[in-house]
Amino acid sequence: GMVLEICGGSIYITGLYTTDLKSRFFPGAHGQAQIEQLVFASNLGNWFPAAGLFNDSRFGGARNTALVAAVLTLAGYAGLAAWSAEWIRPAYWQLWIFWFLWGHGSGWFDNAAVSTTARNFPLQRGRAIALVKAFYGLSGSVLTQVFNLFFFGQTSEFLLFLGVGLSALGAA
């Protein structure tokens, strides 16, 4: 559960790369508003309740929920990495979808972690879930250290790392 929360908590680190994206792609007077709308898309994706419905369905379960999370996260971050590297030139609404996708993947990782923890620790459910949820928040600190050590000034590479690395870790 804690590993899944590390994967899902990338929702808290947008500030590491939005300044660079804003300066390169949205330099005008409305640039900050455009970036904030994209961050809103990731937050909307994060809190959209589809993961819980899927997890509780006959096709779901924590394992399949984590696999869907990995696919969503990879699709979203790969799109952002390709845009950041200027391999593609998506329309703004397409960027919105990329941001929504990786944010939605974060929510699915969170759902898989919490449901697994609740099932595995029925007598200490509150304490166990609190510990797991702490990793959702702490993941921002962990991923910030990764960014500072290996990707500082390399937004495209960091976005690709988030897509591939978090998806692979969460699907493992």
Phi, psi and chi 1 to 4 in degrees:
 res  aa     phi    psi   chi1   chi2   chi3   chi4
   1 GLY       -  -39.2      -      -      -      -
   2 MET   -66.6  -37.1  -68.1 -179.7 -146.9      -
   3 VAL   -65.0  -41.5  170.6      -      -      -
   4 LEU   -62.9  -35.5  -68.6  176.3      -      -
   5 GLU   -70.1  -34.8  -67.1  -68.3   32.1      -
   6 ILE   -60.8  -42.2  -66.2  -71.7      -      -
   7 CYS   -65.3  -41.4  -63.8      -      -      -
   8 GLY   -76.8  -24.9      -      -      -      -
   9 GLY   -76.7    5.3      -      -      -      -
  10 SER   -63.2   -9.6   67.1      -      -      -
  11 ILE   -59.2  -23.7 -162.2   87.3      -      -
  12 TYR   -90.0    0.8  -65.6  116.5      -      -
  13 ILE  -115.3   17.9   60.6  166.7      -      -
  14 THR   -59.3  -28.4   56.8      -      -      -
  15 GLY   -63.4  -17.5      -      -      -      -
  16 LEU   -69.2  -27.5  -67.0  175.6      -      -
  17 TYR  -128.4   -9.2   49.2   84.3      -      -
  18 THR   -69.5  -29.7   52.5      -      -      -
  19 THR   -62.7  -44.5  -58.8      -      -      -
  20 ASP   -64.1  -46.3  175.7   52.9      -      -
  21 LEU   -62.2  -40.6  -65.2  175.7      -      -
  22 LYS   -62.3  -47.1  177.4 -175.9  171.8 -105.5
  23 SER   -65.7  -32.2   69.0      -      -      -
  24 ARG   -87.5  -34.0  -68.1 -168.5  -63.6  129.7
  25 PHE  -115.3  -21.2  -63.3  104.8      -      -
  26 PHE  -133.4   60.8  -54.5  114.2      -      -
  27 PRO   -76.1  -11.0   29.3  -34.9      -      -
  28 GLY   -75.6 -173.4      -      -      -      -
  29 ALA   -62.2  -28.3      -      -      -      -
  30 HIS   -99.5   10.6  -60.5  -68.3      -      -
  31 GLY   -58.2  -44.7      -      -      -      -
  32 GLN   -64.3  -39.7 -173.5   62.4   35.7      -
  33 ALA   -64.4  -38.6      -      -      -      -
  34 GLN   -65.5  -43.0  -70.5  174.9  -63.0      -
  35 ILE   -63.2  -43.6  -76.0  -68.9      -      -
  36 GLU   -63.7  -34.1  -72.7  176.6   13.1      -
  37 GLN   -66.8  -36.5  -69.8  166.5    0.1      -
  38 LEU   -68.2  -41.3  -67.1  172.6      -      -
  39 VAL   -62.8  -38.2  172.6      -      -      -
  40 PHE   -59.0  -40.0  169.1   74.6      -      -
  41 ALA   -60.1  -40.9      -      -      -      -
  42 SER   -67.1  -39.1   67.2      -      -      -
  43 ASN   -66.5  -40.6  -78.1  -54.6      -      -
  44 LEU   -60.8  -44.3 -175.6   63.5      -      -
  45 GLY   -61.4  -40.7      -      -      -      -
  46 ASN   -60.3  -41.6 -173.1   42.1      -      -
  47 TRP   -97.9    2.2  -61.0  110.5      -      -
  48 PHE   -68.9  127.6 -167.9   75.4      -      -
  49 PRO   -81.8   18.4   30.8  -35.7      -      -
  50 ALA   -63.7  -32.5      -      -      -      -
  51 ALA   -60.2  -43.0      -      -      -      -
  52 GLY   -64.3  -40.2      -      -      -      -
  53 LEU   -63.7  -42.9  -62.3  171.1      -      -
  54 PHE   -66.9  -46.2  177.0   81.1      -      -
  55 ASN   -57.3  -38.3 -165.3  -18.8      -      -
  56 ASP   -83.1   -7.9  -69.9  -17.8      -      -
  57 SER   -79.9  171.5   76.2      -      -      -
  58 ARG   -69.4  -16.7   65.2 -175.1  174.4  118.9
  59 PHE   -92.1  -12.5  -57.5  107.7      -      -
  60 GLY   -84.4 -129.5      -      -      -      -
  61 GLY    94.6  161.7      -      -      -      -
  62 ALA   -63.0  -40.4      -      -      -      -
  63 ARG   -63.1  -49.5  178.5   75.4  179.7  136.8
  64 ASN   -67.5  -33.2  -72.1  -16.9      -      -
  65 THR   -64.3  -41.8  -58.9      -      -      -
  66 ALA   -65.9  -35.5      -      -      -      -
  67 LEU   -67.0  -41.5  -69.1  174.8      -      -
  68 VAL   -63.0  -40.9  171.0      -      -      -
  69 ALA   -57.3  -43.7      -      -      -      -
  70 ALA   -62.4  -42.6      -      -      -      -
  71 VAL   -65.4  -45.7  170.0      -      -      -
  72 LEU   -62.0  -44.7  -69.1  167.1      -      -
  73 THR   -63.0  -45.6  -59.4      -      -      -
  74 LEU   -62.1  -46.1  178.3   60.4      -      -
  75 ALA   -61.4  -45.1      -      -      -      -
  76 GLY   -66.4  -51.1      -      -      -      -
  77 TYR   -70.2  -33.9  -83.7  125.3      -      -
  78 ALA   -63.4  -40.9      -      -      -      -
  79 GLY   -62.5  -42.6      -      -      -      -
  80 LEU   -66.0  -39.6  -69.2 -175.7      -      -
  81 ALA   -64.4  -42.1      -      -      -      -
  82 ALA   -64.1  -39.5      -      -      -      -
  83 TRP   -66.5  -46.7  167.9   58.1      -      -
  84 SER   -61.7  -36.7  177.6      -      -      -
  85 ALA   -80.2   -3.3      -      -      -      -
  86 GLU    63.4   33.3  -61.0 -174.0   37.1      -
  87 TRP   -81.7  -27.2  -62.4  -23.3      -      -
  88 ILE  -131.4  159.5   62.1  172.3      -      -
  89 ARG  -128.3   75.5  -61.9 -164.0 -173.1  -78.1
  90 PRO   -72.3  154.2   25.6  -31.6      -      -
  91 ALA   -69.2  162.1      -      -      -      -
  92 TYR   -59.0  -39.7 -172.6   76.1      -      -
  93 TRP   -64.8  -29.7   66.9  -92.0      -      -
  94 GLN   -72.1  -38.1  -68.0  167.0  -43.6      -
  95 LEU   -59.6  -42.1  -72.2  174.5      -      -
  96 TRP   -56.8  -41.3 -148.8   90.9      -      -
  97 ILE   -65.6  -43.7  -69.2  171.3      -      -
  98 PHE   -57.7  -46.5  -69.3  144.9      -      -
  99 TRP   -64.3  -42.2  -74.7   75.6      -      -
 100 PHE   -60.9  -43.2 -180.0   89.5      -      -
 101 LEU   -61.1  -49.9  -74.0  173.4      -      -
 102 TRP   -68.9  -33.0   76.6 -105.7      -      -
 103 GLY   -65.4  -39.6      -      -      -      -
 104 HIS   -64.7  -40.1 -158.4   39.7      -      -
 105 GLY   -59.2  -38.8      -      -      -      -
 106 SER   -59.5  -43.3  -69.0      -      -      -
 107 GLY   -64.2  -37.0      -      -      -      -
 108 TRP   -68.8  -40.2  -75.4   63.6      -      -
 109 PHE   -59.4  -45.2  -81.6  132.2      -      -
 110 ASP   -60.2  -44.9 -179.8   45.6      -      -
 111 ASN   -61.6  -44.5 -176.4  -79.5      -      -
 112 ALA   -62.5  -40.5      -      -      -      -
 113 ALA   -66.8  -46.8      -      -      -      -
 114 VAL   -68.0  -42.0  169.8      -      -      -
 115 SER   -66.5  -38.5   64.3      -      -      -
 116 THR   -64.5  -44.1  -60.9      -      -      -
 117 THR   -63.9  -43.3  -57.5      -      -      -
 118 ALA   -61.9  -38.2      -      -      -      -
 119 ARG   -73.7  -38.3 -173.2 -179.4   59.8 -110.7
 120 ASN   -79.5  -20.8  -71.6  -15.1      -      -
 121 PHE  -129.3   64.8  -61.2   95.5      -      -
 122 PRO   -65.5  -27.6   23.8  -32.6      -      -
 123 LEU   -89.0  -19.1  -59.5  177.3      -      -
 124 GLN  -125.5   37.1  -63.6   93.5   16.5      -
 125 ARG   -55.1  -46.9 -172.7  172.4  -64.6  152.0
 126 GLY   -62.0  -48.2      -      -      -      -
 127 ARG   -65.8  -41.3  -77.2  179.5  -83.1 -171.3
 128 ALA   -65.8  -43.6      -      -      -      -
 129 ILE   -67.8  -37.3  -69.7  174.4      -      -
 130 ALA   -59.9  -42.7      -      -      -      -
 131 LEU   -64.0  -45.5 -179.2   61.9      -      -
 132 VAL   -63.9  -43.7  167.2      -      -      -
 133 LYS   -65.5  -28.2  -69.8  -60.9  -74.3 -176.1
 134 ALA   -61.0  -35.2      -      -      -      -
 135 PHE   -69.6  -25.9  -85.5   80.9      -      -
 136 TYR   -62.1  -44.2 -164.4   64.4      -      -
 137 GLY   -74.8  -40.6      -      -      -      -
 138 LEU   -68.1  -20.4  -71.0  172.4      -      -
 139 SER   -58.7  -32.1   66.7      -      -      -
 140 GLY   -59.4  -40.5      -      -      -      -
 141 SER   -67.9  -42.4  -63.8      -      -      -
 142 VAL   -62.8  -49.1  171.5      -      -      -
 143 LEU   -68.9  -29.1  -66.8  170.6      -      -
 144 THR   -64.9  -39.4  -64.2      -      -      -
 145 GLN   -64.7  -40.6  -62.7  -47.6  -50.6      -
 146 VAL   -60.6  -46.3  171.1      -      -      -
 147 PHE   -58.7  -49.5  174.1   80.0      -      -
 148 ASN   -64.9  -36.3  -73.9  -27.8      -      -
 149 LEU   -77.0  -37.8  -74.7  169.9      -      -
 150 PHE  -121.3  -22.0  -58.2  109.0      -      -
 151 PHE  -128.4   10.2  -62.7  103.1      -      -
 152 PHE   -57.1  126.1 -169.9   80.5      -      -
 153 GLY    79.7    6.8      -      -      -      -
 154 GLN  -126.2   70.2  -59.7  174.1   13.4      -
 155 THR   -59.1  -48.1  -60.8      -      -      -
 156 SER   -59.8  -44.3  -57.3      -      -      -
 157 GLU   -65.8  -38.5  -67.2   83.2   -8.3      -
 158 PHE   -66.3  -42.3 -175.8   59.4      -      -
 159 LEU   -62.6  -39.7  -67.7  168.8      -      -
 160 LEU   -65.4  -42.0 -173.5   59.1      -      -
 161 PHE   -58.2  -45.3  162.8   76.9      -      -
 162 LEU   -59.7  -43.9  -69.4  173.9      -      -
 163 GLY   -65.0  -52.0      -      -      -      -
 164 VAL   -76.1  -48.3  173.9      -      -      -
 165 GLY   -65.5  -49.5      -      -      -      -
 166 LEU   -67.8  -37.9  -61.7  179.1      -      -
 167 SER   -65.5  -44.0  -63.5      -      -      -
 168 ALA   -64.6  -43.2      -      -      -      -
 169 LEU   -64.3  -43.0 -173.7   62.5      -      -
 170 GLY   -71.2  -28.9      -      -      -      -
 171 ALA   -84.5  -15.3      -      -      -      -
 172 ALA   -69.2      -      -      -      -      -
